[in-house]
């Protein structure tokens, strides 16, 4: 069986970003990505401040989205 999990290499240590399921001691192969994103779940949206404009009725759109639920 082969299984891939996301991890970060930092200060000589490999930190798993997700816990694999029921895995017994096993041999592993570590592959370093060329340009990894260290925190894929975090994004600094401050670069977009003042650049995005909403065209339309924001309240009507919120109601439409709410009514889908």
C-alpha positions in Angstrom: 0.0 0.0 0.0 1.2 3.5 -0.8 -0.1 6.6 1.0 0.8 10.3 0.6 0.4 12.9 3.4 1.3 16.6 3.4 4.3 17.6 5.6 6.7 20.4 6.1 10.5 20.1 6.5 11.8 22.7 9.0 14.9 22.8 11.1 15.9 19.2 10.2 12.5 17.8 11.2 9.6 16.6 9.1 6.2 17.7 10.6 3.2 15.9 9.2 0.3 18.3 8.4 -2.2 15.4 8.6 -2.2 12.3 10.6 -2.3 9.1 8.5 -4.7 6.4 9.5 -3.9 3.1 11.1 -0.2 2.9 9.9 2.2 0.4 11.3 6.0 1.1 11.3 7.0 1.3 7.6 9.6 2.5 5.3 9.0 5.9 3.8 10.3 7.9 0.8 10.5 11.7 1.3 10.1 13.9 -1.8 10.9 17.6 -1.5 8.7 19.9 -3.6 10.4 22.6 -5.5 8.3 25.5 -4.2 6.1 24.3 -1.4 3.5 26.5 0.3 4.1 26.1 4.0 0.6 27.0 5.1 -1.9 26.2 2.3 -4.9 26.9 4.6 -3.7 30.4 5.4 -3.6 33.3 2.9 -2.9 36.9 3.5 -5.8 38.7 1.8 -4.4 42.2 2.7 -2.9 42.5 -0.8 -6.4 42.6 -2.2 -7.6 45.5 0.0 -9.1 48.2 -2.2 -8.7 46.2 -5.4 -12.0 44.2 -5.4 -15.3 45.8 -6.2 -18.8 44.2 -5.9 -21.0 44.8 -8.8 -24.7 44.2 -8.0 -26.9 44.1 -4.9 -24.8 42.5 -2.1 -27.9 42.0 0.2 -29.9 40.3 -2.6 -26.9 38.0 -3.2 -26.6 37.1 0.5 -30.4 36.3 0.6 -30.1 34.1 -2.6 -27.2 32.2 -1.1 -29.0 31.8 2.3 -32.1 30.6 0.5 -30.1 27.8 -1.2 -29.7 26.2 2.3 
